[in-house]
Amino acid sequence: MGAVFLMACQQNTKETQVASDKETQGAFPFILPKEKPNRPLSAAMERIYNNYQGPQPQDNELFSQFKYTELKGFDYNNYDGTISRRDPSKVILHNGKYYMWYTYRNTPTPPQGAQKSNDTIPSADWDLAEIWYATSTDGFTWEEQGVAIKRPEKPLVGWRSVTTTDILEWEGKYYLYYQGFMEASGKRGDDCPVAVSYADSPDGPWTPANKIIIPNGAEGEWDQYSIHDPYPLVHDGKIYIYYKSDFGEQPHKVRMQGLAIADNPLGPFKKHPLNPLITSGHETSLFPFKEGVAALVYKDGPEHNTIQYAKDWVNFEIASITELMPYASAPYVPDAFTNTTDGRGITWGIAHFINVTGDWNNFCSKLVRFDCDLSRDIHDPEMKEHRVNHRPDVYYRQGLSKKQLERINK
């Protein structure tokens, strides 16, 4: 009883002191200080000074809006669902040209679901896919170069589909990491590990390692079924591959991000003991920033629509909250493989729009360019505006479902 009384007295003394300090200092100033003021602050005010790069979005180097531009140079067969391009890689610059790789599906029919799928009919938008690539001199108009990674013969990793690739440049060679499906997506979820192919040039030819590079976790572990969206960067002289896994049981599936590290591009990769490192997000999109790494966490989970930052490349904190983030964002990251401790950030990249016509019977995706100001080297006030103004039809398209209307009418 005495201990409880003592704690209560201490709490009252602390609250009295805070109130006294506030009375001495007066009310919070009319001009918001750029630096954290030496005065008692609420939890919300503590956050804007401790968690974010600046107290207002326009002062936050890790805050941006995103602008989108249609790409030229790609044909989608009138969006009938037979041709799809999605899940682009990071953009790299080589001999004056930008390169990107992506999941390419060209099938006789649109996706039909797992039960109707066969050797020619895809179950999902990424089933029966290959990895293709394209080049550009300006980032807006692209020239498709053709296939980079073909599906190997059964039973090699990826015989059913090779998808969702990303690029690594390491000691003069190039490595494409990708998901390798050994059965139609949807038969057991999206179960797959990570495979890799390598080349002396971004134009190939690509040699498959024909082995699993990052294996699924052991039974009962969070990543026991899937290692998705491998995203390589170079840090501390090592290859860091961030990845996503789906876990939990339907309909309460969870998506989180992990990390695997290796000294050699072909492995072995060791998973970080603190995995998962990011509790939200879908495709992982990261870039060096100052001494740490920033992540675009755009969909799924309690911290979606945030840009996060990890000074130590492991422990991520929310750096900003934004809108209209790019799906499957694949930025141009000039210092992705330089082992930098002074990351400069990004200004543009490629993403995708899924089900572009809204017709689920002709499902396909298309590549799109996004621009932003998440760079330490430019300052674009338009990208730092605080809100996106949508037209009314955007809101009406989010209307009540038939089931919701029935509930309300009751």
BAMAR-720845 format. One record per residue (C-alpha): chain; residue in one letter; y, z, x. Coordinates in nm, 4 decimals, padded with zeros to 6 digits. Example, Ala and Ser with C-alpha at 12.3 -4.5 7.8 and 13.67 -1.06 7.14 Angstrom:
BEGIN
(atom A, A, (-00.4500, 00.7800, 01.2300))
(atom A, S, (-00.1060, 00.7140, 01.3670))
END
This chain:
BEGIN
(atom A, M, (00.0000, 00.0000, 00.0000))
(atom A, G, (00.2319, 00.0841, 00.2881))
(atom A, A, (00.1665, -00.2531, 00.4541))
(atom A, V, (00.2517, -00.4385, 00.1320))
(atom A, F, (00.5750, -00.2391, 00.0959))
(atom A, L, (00.6659, -00.3160, 00.4591))
(atom A, M, (00.6078, -00.6909, 00.4108))
(atom A, A, (00.8171, -00.6905, 00.0944))
(atom A, C, (01.0994, -00.5153, 00.2778))
(atom A, Q, (01.0831, -00.7682, 00.5622))
(atom A, Q, (01.0946, -01.0589, 00.3166))
(atom A, N, (01.3924, -00.9077, 00.1351))
(atom A, T, (01.5683, -00.8523, 00.4676))
(atom A, K, (01.5073, -01.2169, 00.5685))
(atom A, E, (01.6350, -01.3502, 00.2337))
(atom A, T, (01.9398, -01.1252, 00.2569))
(atom A, Q, (02.0120, -01.2507, 00.6098))
(atom A, V, (01.9809, -01.6169, 00.5000))
(atom A, A, (02.2139, -01.5559, 00.2074))
(atom A, S, (02.4551, -01.3750, 00.4375))
(atom A, D, (02.4495, -01.6623, 00.6894))
(atom A, K, (02.5188, -01.9139, 00.4127))
(atom A, E, (02.8115, -01.7103, 00.2814))
(atom A, T, (02.9512, -01.6900, 00.6348))
(atom A, Q, (02.9176, -02.0652, 00.6943))
(atom A, G, (03.0180, -02.1781, 00.3469))
(atom A, A, (02.8635, -02.4634, 00.1483))
(atom A, F, (02.6950, -02.7637, 00.3061))
(atom A, P, (02.9539, -03.0095, 00.4455))
(atom A, F, (03.0781, -03.3117, 00.2482))
(atom A, I, (02.9983, -03.5526, 00.5344))
(atom A, L, (02.6239, -03.5513, 00.6024))
(atom A, P, (02.5794, -03.4572, 00.9702))
(atom A, K, (02.3808, -03.7078, 01.1794))
(atom A, E, (02.2381, -03.4202, 01.3832))
(atom A, K, (02.0625, -03.1208, 01.2326))
(atom A, P, (02.3256, -02.8524, 01.1661))
(atom A, N, (02.2743, -02.4987, 01.2923))
(atom A, R, (02.2520, -02.3308, 00.9530))
(atom A, P, (01.9840, -02.2270, 00.7018))
(atom A, L, (01.8383, -02.5379, 00.5336))
(atom A, S, (01.6111, -02.6012, 00.2370))
(atom A, A, (01.2673, -02.7502, 00.2941))
(atom A, A, (01.3959, -03.0914, 00.1834))
(atom A, M, (01.6883, -03.0802, 00.4278))
(atom A, E, (01.4569, -02.9656, 00.7058))
(atom A, R, (01.2395, -03.2724, 00.6400))
(atom A, I, (01.5144, -03.5311, 00.6684))
(atom A, Y, (01.6111, -03.3963, 01.0101))
(atom A, N, (01.2661, -03.3074, 01.1439))
(atom A, N, (01.0424, -03.5798, 00.9978))
(atom A, Y, (01.2563, -03.8919, 00.9899))
(atom A, Q, (01.4287, -04.0945, 01.2610))
(atom A, G, (01.7619, -04.0407, 01.0838))
(atom A, P, (01.8926, -03.8404, 00.7851))
(atom A, Q, (01.9778, -04.1606, 00.5927))
(atom A, P, (01.7692, -04.4777, 00.5684))
(atom A, Q, (02.0339, -04.6933, 00.7388))
(atom A, D, (02.0151, -04.4631, 01.0415))
(atom A, N, (01.6354, -04.4643, 01.0523))
(atom A, E, (01.4913, -04.7142, 01.3009))
(atom A, L, (01.1574, -04.6893, 01.1209))
(atom A, F, (01.2937, -04.7754, 00.7773))
(atom A, S, (01.3217, -05.1303, 00.6475))
(atom A, Q, (01.3008, -05.3431, 00.3387))
(atom A, F, (01.0867, -05.6573, 00.3583))
(atom A, K, (01.1833, -06.0184, 00.2807))
(atom A, Y, (00.9288, -06.2922, 00.2092))
(atom A, T, (00.9214, -06.6678, 00.2760))
(atom A, E, (00.6611, -06.9260, 00.1732))
(atom A, L, (00.4854, -07.0893, 00.4666))
(atom A, K, (00.4677, -07.4655, 00.5126))
(atom A, G, (00.1630, -07.6535, 00.6375))
(atom A, F, (-00.1221, -07.5107, 00.4251))
(atom A, D, (-00.3028, -07.6747, 00.1339))
(atom A, Y, (-00.4711, -07.4602, -00.1337))
(atom A, N, (-00.6330, -07.7349, -00.3467))
(atom A, N, (-00.3918, -07.6674, -00.6340))
(atom A, Y, (-00.4944, -07.3006, -00.6289))
(atom A, D, (-00.8211, -07.3723, -00.8082))
(atom A, G, (-00.9926, -07.0853, -00.6240))
(atom A, T, (-01.2013, -07.2978, -00.3871))
(atom A, I, (-00.9742, -07.2535, -00.0828))
(atom A, S, (-00.8405, -06.9157, 00.0261))
(atom A, R, (-00.6578, -06.7897, 00.3344))
(atom A, R, (-00.6079, -06.4165, 00.3824))
(atom A, D, (-00.6140, -06.1227, 00.6243))
(atom A, P, (-00.4165, -06.2728, 00.9129))
(atom A, S, (-00.4295, -06.1400, 01.2675))
(atom A, K, (-00.1333, -06.0250, 01.4715))
(atom A, V, (00.0809, -06.3186, 01.5809))
(atom A, I, (00.0888, -06.3905, 01.9552))
(atom A, L, (00.3073, -06.6259, 02.1604))
(atom A, H, (00.1305, -06.8535, 02.4107))
(atom A, N, (00.2822, -07.1483, 02.5987))
(atom A, G, (00.5752, -07.1706, 02.3585))
(atom A, K, (00.3641, -07.1595, 02.0409))
(atom A, Y, (00.2849, -06.8831, 01.7965))
(atom A, Y, (-00.0827, -06.8353, 01.7149))
(atom A, M, (-00.2503, -06.6565, 01.4255))
(atom A, W, (-00.6076, -06.6281, 01.3038))
(atom A, Y, (-00.7193, -06.5565, 00.9475))
(atom A, T, (-01.0070, -06.5454, 00.6994))
(atom A, Y, (-01.0654, -06.8950, 00.5609))
(atom A, R, (-01.2895, -06.9669, 00.2627))
(atom A, N, (-01.3638, -07.3212, 00.1429))
(atom A, T, (-01.6423, -07.3080, -00.1178))
(atom A, P, (-01.7551, -07.5295, -00.4091))
(atom A, T, (-01.6552, -07.2623, -00.6600))
(atom A, P, (-01.4228, -06.9642, -00.6775))
(atom A, P, (-01.5787, -06.6169, -00.6302))
(atom A, Q, (-01.8376, -06.5409, -00.9007))
(atom A, G, (-01.9313, -06.1789, -00.8276))
(atom A, A, (-02.2272, -06.0353, -00.6400))
(atom A, Q, (-02.4897, -06.1039, -00.9106))
(atom A, K, (-02.4087, -06.4764, -00.9377))
(atom A, S, (-02.3599, -06.5358, -00.5665))
(atom A, N, (-02.5987, -06.7419, -00.3559))
(atom A, D, (-02.5919, -06.9458, -00.0335))
(atom A, T, (-02.2968, -07.1550, -00.1577))
(atom A, I, (-02.1352, -06.9457, -00.4339))
(atom A, P, (-01.9195, -06.6599, -00.2973))
(atom A, S, (-01.9316, -06.3121, -00.4425))
(atom A, A, (-01.5770, -06.2227, -00.3341))
(atom A, D, (-01.2679, -06.3891, -00.1914))
(atom A, W, (-01.3851, -06.3083, 00.1632))
(atom A, D, (-01.7503, -06.3997, 00.1171))
(atom A, L, (-01.8969, -06.7109, 00.2860))
(atom A, A, (-01.5864, -06.7233, 00.5048))
(atom A, E, (-01.5052, -06.8304, 00.8593))
(atom A, I, (-01.2174, -06.7447, 01.0910))
(atom A, W, (-00.9678, -07.0272, 01.1346))
(atom A, Y, (-00.6413, -07.0433, 01.3241))
(atom A, A, (-00.3016, -07.2148, 01.3126))
(atom A, T, (-00.0046, -07.2600, 01.5463))
(atom A, S, (00.3713, -07.2826, 01.4948))
(atom A, T, (00.6885, -07.3268, 01.6951))
(atom A, D, (00.9145, -07.1383, 01.4513))
(atom A, G, (00.6906, -06.9034, 01.2482))
(atom A, F, (00.7688, -07.0854, 00.9201))
(atom A, T, (00.5902, -07.4213, 00.9484))
(atom A, W, (00.2307, -07.4020, 01.0695))
(atom A, E, (-00.0268, -07.6554, 01.1821))
(atom A, E, (-00.3827, -07.5630, 01.0992))
(atom A, Q, (-00.6083, -07.6113, 01.4018))
(atom A, G, (-00.9453, -07.5517, 01.2388))
(atom A, V, (-01.2312, -07.3096, 01.2860))
(atom A, A, (-01.2291, -07.0487, 01.5633))
(atom A, I, (-01.5307, -06.8352, 01.4667))
(atom A, K, (-01.8141, -06.9938, 01.2696))
(atom A, R, (-02.0738, -06.7936, 01.0839))
(atom A, P, (-02.3716, -06.7491, 01.3176))
(atom A, E, (-02.7299, -06.8142, 01.2267))
(atom A, K, (-02.9211, -06.5486, 01.0331))
(atom A, P, (-02.9913, -06.2657, 01.1237))
(atom A, L, (-02.7034, -06.2379, 01.3778))
(atom A, V, (-02.4059, -06.0144, 01.2956))
(atom A, G, (-02.1801, -06.2006, 01.0520))
(atom A, W, (-02.4310, -06.4607, 00.9328))
(atom A, R, (-02.3169, -06.4134, 00.5725))
(atom A, S, (-01.9421, -06.4001, 00.6438))
(atom A, V, (-01.6966, -06.3360, 00.9286))
(atom A, T, (-01.3636, -06.2000, 00.8093))
(atom A, T, (-01.0505, -05.9950, 00.8725))
(atom A, T, (-00.9981, -06.0634, 01.2400))
(atom A, D, (-00.7471, -05.9449, 01.4975))
(atom A, I, (-00.6610, -06.0520, 01.8490))
(atom A, L, (-00.6615, -05.8754, 02.1859))
(atom A, E, (-00.5366, -06.0176, 02.5158))
(atom A, W, (-00.6897, -05.8339, 02.8123))
(atom A, E, (-00.6860, -05.9298, 03.1804))
(atom A, G, (-00.6319, -06.2989, 03.1134))
(atom A, K, (-00.8965, -06.3314, 02.8417))
(atom A, Y, (-00.8761, -06.3253, 02.4628))
(atom A, Y, (-01.0920, -06.1289, 02.2194))
(atom A, L, (-01.1228, -06.1669, 01.8444))
(atom A, Y, (-01.2616, -05.8626, 01.6641))
(atom A, Y, (-01.3817, -05.9134, 01.3072))
(atom A, Q, (-01.6006, -05.7831, 01.0265))
(atom A, G, (-01.9525, -05.9200, 01.0296))
(atom A, F, (-02.1259, -05.9276, 00.6898))
(atom A, M, (-02.5055, -05.9533, 00.6702))
(atom A, E, (-02.5188, -05.9726, 00.2907))
(atom A, A, (-02.2933, -06.0799, 00.0073))
(atom A, S, (-02.0011, -05.8462, -00.0451))
(atom A, G, (-02.0599, -05.6291, -00.3524))
(atom A, K, (-02.4352, -05.5968, -00.3223))
(atom A, R, (-02.3839, -05.2548, -00.1599))
(atom A, G, (-02.0060, -05.2429, -00.1525))
(atom A, D, (-01.8353, -05.3981, 00.1501))
(atom A, D, (-02.0800, -05.2704, 00.4090))
(atom A, C, (-02.0299, -05.4171, 00.7559))
(atom A, P, (-01.9673, -05.3279, 01.1216))
(atom A, V, (-01.7345, -05.4895, 01.3799))
(atom A, A, (-01.8310, -05.7859, 01.5981))
(atom A, V, (-01.6365, -05.9715, 01.8709))
(atom A, S, (-01.6052, -06.3137, 02.0342))
(atom A, Y, (-01.4124, -06.3952, 02.3530))
(atom A, A, (-01.2460, -06.6949, 02.5206))
(atom A, D, (-01.0351, -06.7956, 02.8201))
(atom A, S, (-00.7713, -06.9516, 02.5922))
(atom A, P, (-00.6437, -06.8778, 02.2412))
(atom A, D, (-00.7625, -07.2303, 02.1576))
(atom A, G, (-01.1205, -07.1312, 02.2453))
(atom A, P, (-01.3992, -07.2121, 02.2693))
(atom A, W, (-01.5089, -06.8691, 02.1529))
(atom A, T, (-01.8300, -06.7081, 02.2747))
(atom A, P, (-01.9836, -06.4516, 02.0377))
(atom A, A, (-02.1083, -06.1289, 02.1912))
(atom A, N, (-02.3777, -06.1329, 01.9189))
(atom A, K, (-02.3840, -05.7571, 01.8894))
(atom A, I, (-02.2201, -05.4767, 01.6979))
(atom A, I, (-01.9139, -05.3557, 01.8903))
(atom A, I, (-01.8078, -05.0637, 01.6708))
(atom A, P, (-02.1083, -04.9348, 01.4764))
(atom A, N, (-02.1003, -04.7656, 01.1407))
(atom A, G, (-02.1202, -04.3880, 01.1447))
(atom A, A, (-02.4379, -04.1875, 01.1088))
(atom A, E, (-02.5715, -04.0976, 00.7659))
(atom A, G, (-02.3382, -03.8602, 00.5874))
(atom A, E, (-02.0345, -03.9470, 00.8026))
(atom A, W, (-01.7132, -04.0861, 00.6560))
(atom A, D, (-01.7622, -04.4340, 00.8067))
(atom A, Q, (-02.1381, -04.4639, 00.7597))
(atom A, Y, (-02.1145, -04.7885, 00.5602))
(atom A, S, (-01.8082, -04.9802, 00.6752))
(atom A, I, (-01.5793, -05.0386, 00.9703))
(atom A, H, (-01.3071, -05.2669, 00.8325))
(atom A, D, (-00.9886, -05.4313, 00.9599))
(atom A, P, (-01.0235, -05.3781, 01.3391))
(atom A, Y, (-00.6743, -05.3726, 01.4922))
(atom A, P, (-00.6577, -05.3632, 01.8753))
(atom A, L, (-00.3670, -05.2429, 02.0880))
(atom A, V, (-00.3480, -05.1467, 02.4560))
(atom A, H, (-00.2406, -04.7926, 02.5405))
(atom A, D, (-00.2872, -04.5715, 02.8427))
(atom A, G, (-00.4830, -04.8483, 03.0147))
(atom A, K, (-00.7453, -04.8538, 02.7368))
(atom A, I, (-00.8257, -05.0573, 02.4278))
(atom A, Y, (-00.7354, -04.8696, 02.1095))
(atom A, I, (-00.8908, -05.0167, 01.7948))
(atom A, Y, (-00.7684, -04.8671, 01.4695))
(atom A, Y, (-00.9879, -04.9353, 01.1672))
(atom A, K, (-01.0359, -04.8543, 00.8000))
(atom A, S, (-01.3388, -04.7205, 00.6192))
(atom A, D, (-01.4184, -04.6859, 00.2504))
(atom A, F, (-01.6007, -04.3679, 00.1632))
(atom A, G, (-01.6775, -04.1400, -00.1270))
(atom A, E, (-01.8432, -04.2399, -00.4526))
(atom A, Q, (-01.7148, -04.4740, -00.7208))
(atom A, P, (-01.4853, -04.4566, -00.9087))
(atom A, H, (-01.3157, -04.2191, -00.6639))
(atom A, K, (-01.3384, -04.4303, -00.3490))
(atom A, V, (-01.1270, -04.3099, -00.0562))
(atom A, R, (-00.9725, -04.5299, 00.2123))
(atom A, M, (-00.8578, -04.3809, 00.5418))
(atom A, Q, (-00.7957, -04.4981, 00.8970))
(atom A, G, (-00.9726, -04.4084, 01.2201))
(atom A, L, (-00.9586, -04.4928, 01.5903))
(atom A, A, (-01.2124, -04.6042, 01.8517))
(atom A, I, (-01.1270, -04.6259, 02.2249))
(atom A, A, (-01.2896, -04.8154, 02.5135))
(atom A, D, (-01.2249, -04.9095, 02.8756))
(atom A, N, (-01.3807, -05.2522, 02.8234))
(atom A, P, (-01.3202, -05.4985, 02.5363))
(atom A, L, (-01.6954, -05.5265, 02.4807))
(atom A, G, (-01.7360, -05.1502, 02.4629))
(atom A, P, (-01.8791, -04.9019, 02.4401))
(atom A, F, (-01.6177, -04.7728, 02.1972))
(atom A, K, (-01.5913, -04.3996, 02.1391))
(atom A, K, (-01.4596, -04.2816, 01.8038))
(atom A, H, (-01.1833, -04.0239, 01.8122))
(atom A, P, (-01.3016, -03.6718, 01.7210))
(atom A, L, (-01.0072, -03.6209, 01.4824))
(atom A, N, (-01.0940, -03.9239, 01.2666))
(atom A, P, (-00.9685, -04.0031, 01.0048))
(atom A, L, (-00.6173, -04.0168, 01.1516))
(atom A, I, (-00.4272, -04.1746, 00.8599))
(atom A, T, (-00.5133, -04.0572, 00.5085))
(atom A, S, (-00.3882, -04.3650, 00.3216))
(atom A, G, (-00.3457, -04.7386, 00.3593))
(atom A, H, (-00.5631, -05.0472, 00.3418))
(atom A, E, (-00.5537, -05.3056, 00.6221))
(atom A, T, (-00.4219, -05.1303, 00.9323))
(atom A, S, (-00.1013, -05.2685, 01.0839))
(atom A, L, (00.0450, -05.0935, 01.3853))
(atom A, F, (00.2844, -05.1549, 01.6733))
(atom A, P, (00.4054, -04.9642, 01.9807))
(atom A, F, (00.7336, -04.7841, 01.9163))
(atom A, K, (00.9064, -04.5841, 02.1891))
(atom A, E, (00.6278, -04.3831, 02.3578))
(atom A, G, (00.4140, -04.3765, 02.0438))
(atom A, V, (00.2764, -04.6057, 01.7749))
(atom A, A, (00.4018, -04.6844, 01.4236))
(atom A, A, (00.1836, -04.7801, 01.1255))
(atom A, L, (00.2591, -04.9698, 00.8048))
(atom A, V, (00.0706, -04.7721, 00.5392))
(atom A, Y, (00.1171, -04.9946, 00.2394))
(atom A, K, (-00.1516, -04.9258, -00.0214))
(atom A, D, (-00.4077, -04.6674, -00.1385))
(atom A, G, (-00.4002, -04.2916, -00.0942))
(atom A, P, (-00.1399, -04.0148, -00.1323))
(atom A, E, (00.0880, -04.1469, 00.1441))
(atom A, H, (00.0992, -04.5166, 00.0514))
(atom A, N, (00.4263, -04.7104, 00.0853))
(atom A, T, (00.5154, -04.5177, 00.3991))
(atom A, I, (00.5828, -04.6075, 00.7591))
(atom A, Q, (00.4221, -04.3478, 00.9834))
(atom A, Y, (00.4579, -04.2580, 01.3498))
(atom A, A, (00.2369, -04.0880, 01.6061))
(atom A, K, (00.4057, -03.9974, 01.9333))
(atom A, D, (00.0621, -03.9260, 02.0841))
(atom A, W, (-00.1021, -04.2300, 01.9125))
(atom A, V, (-00.3266, -03.9925, 01.7142))
(atom A, N, (-00.1346, -03.7487, 01.4928))
(atom A, F, (00.0643, -03.9494, 01.2390))
(atom A, E, (00.3646, -03.8221, 01.0436))
(atom A, I, (00.5623, -03.9992, 00.7708))
(atom A, A, (00.8709, -04.1596, 00.9259))
(atom A, S, (01.0051, -04.3346, 00.6150))
(atom A, I, (00.9250, -04.4363, 00.2582))
(atom A, T, (00.9932, -04.7932, 00.1516))
(atom A, E, (00.9189, -05.0654, -00.1074))
(atom A, L, (00.7534, -05.4067, -00.1367))
(atom A, M, (00.5532, -05.3563, 00.1804))
(atom A, P, (00.3521, -05.6574, 00.2998))
(atom A, Y, (-00.0152, -05.6770, 00.2054))
(atom A, A, (-00.2412, -05.7108, 00.5098))
(atom A, S, (00.0651, -05.7242, 00.7322))
(atom A, A, (00.0094, -05.8876, 01.0697))
(atom A, P, (00.3308, -05.8607, 01.2717))
(atom A, Y, (00.4419, -06.0434, 01.5818))
(atom A, V, (00.4134, -05.7626, 01.8377))
(atom A, P, (00.5353, -05.8913, 02.1784))
(atom A, D, (00.4356, -05.5698, 02.3596))
(atom A, A, (00.1006, -05.5122, 02.1852))
(atom A, F, (-00.0985, -05.5575, 02.5062))
(atom A, T, (00.1532, -05.4600, 02.7759))
(atom A, N, (00.0479, -05.0947, 02.8009))
(atom A, T, (00.4097, -05.0101, 02.7222))
(atom A, T, (00.5526, -04.6609, 02.6945))
(atom A, D, (00.8763, -04.8061, 02.5538))
(atom A, G, (00.7704, -04.9946, 02.2414))
(atom A, R, (01.0442, -05.2137, 02.0964))
(atom A, G, (00.9201, -05.2603, 01.7381))
(atom A, I, (00.8880, -05.5663, 01.5139))
(atom A, T, (01.1039, -05.8058, 01.3098))
(atom A, W, (00.8567, -06.0438, 01.1405))
(atom A, G, (00.4954, -06.1310, 01.0805))
(atom A, I, (00.2421, -06.2800, 00.8407))
(atom A, A, (00.0839, -06.1192, 00.5335))
(atom A, H, (-00.1068, -06.2404, 00.2282))
(atom A, F, (-00.0660, -06.2558, -00.1469))
(atom A, I, (-00.3938, -06.2029, -00.3342))
(atom A, N, (-00.4851, -06.3776, -00.6609))
(atom A, V, (-00.1668, -06.5796, -00.6312))
(atom A, T, (-00.1904, -06.7418, -00.9767))
(atom A, G, (-00.3005, -06.4275, -01.1578))
(atom A, D, (-00.6082, -06.6165, -01.2828))
(atom A, W, (-00.9166, -06.4084, -01.2041))
(atom A, N, (-01.1409, -06.7091, -01.2698))
(atom A, N, (-00.9727, -06.9057, -00.9900))
(atom A, F, (-00.9184, -06.6188, -00.7475))
(atom A, C, (-00.7669, -06.7126, -00.4122))
(atom A, S, (-00.5188, -06.5733, -00.1613))
(atom A, K, (-00.2410, -06.7339, 00.0431))
(atom A, L, (-00.0594, -06.6546, 00.3642))
(atom A, V, (00.3110, -06.5654, 00.3580))
(atom A, R, (00.5786, -06.4705, 00.6117))
(atom A, F, (00.7616, -06.1383, 00.6006))
(atom A, D, (01.0750, -06.0304, 00.7863))
(atom A, C, (01.2052, -05.6788, 00.8456))
(atom A, D, (01.4091, -05.4625, 01.0809))
(atom A, L, (01.1730, -05.2193, 01.2480))
(atom A, S, (01.3113, -05.3081, 01.5880))
(atom A, R, (01.5154, -05.1152, 01.8416))
(atom A, D, (01.6766, -05.4390, 01.9587))
(atom A, I, (01.8453, -05.5626, 01.6402))
(atom A, H, (02.0470, -05.4040, 01.3605))
(atom A, D, (02.0315, -05.5821, 01.0251))
(atom A, P, (02.2176, -05.3837, 00.7555))
(atom A, E, (02.0667, -05.5971, 00.4767))
(atom A, M, (01.7187, -05.4813, 00.5782))
(atom A, K, (01.8355, -05.1189, 00.5601))
(atom A, E, (01.9467, -05.1289, 00.1957))
(atom A, H, (01.7995, -04.8386, 00.0003))
(atom A, R, (01.6532, -05.0102, -00.3027))
(atom A, V, (01.4966, -05.3284, -00.4356))
(atom A, N, (01.6336, -05.4529, -00.7678))
(atom A, H, (01.3555, -05.6098, -00.9756))
(atom A, R, (01.4082, -05.8443, -01.2690))
(atom A, P, (01.2976, -05.7119, -01.6097))
(atom A, D, (00.9894, -05.9383, -01.6215))
(atom A, V, (00.8500, -05.7570, -01.3163))
(atom A, Y, (00.8484, -05.4329, -01.5135))
(atom A, Y, (00.7149, -05.5914, -01.8315))
(atom A, R, (00.4177, -05.7299, -01.6369))
(atom A, Q, (00.3182, -05.3677, -01.5739))
(atom A, G, (00.2825, -05.3186, -01.9507))
(atom A, L, (00.0432, -05.0973, -02.1408))
(atom A, S, (-00.3208, -05.1974, -02.1572))
(atom A, K, (-00.5083, -05.2495, -02.4839))
(atom A, K, (-00.6863, -04.9178, -02.4306))
(atom A, Q, (-00.3559, -04.7367, -02.3722))
(atom A, L, (-00.1998, -04.8875, -02.6853))
(atom A, E, (-00.5001, -04.7704, -02.8900))
(atom A, R, (-00.4588, -04.4175, -02.7516))
(atom A, I, (-00.0880, -04.4111, -02.8321))
(atom A, N, (-00.1368, -04.5503, -03.1831))
(atom A, K, (-00.3801, -04.2694, -03.2601))
END
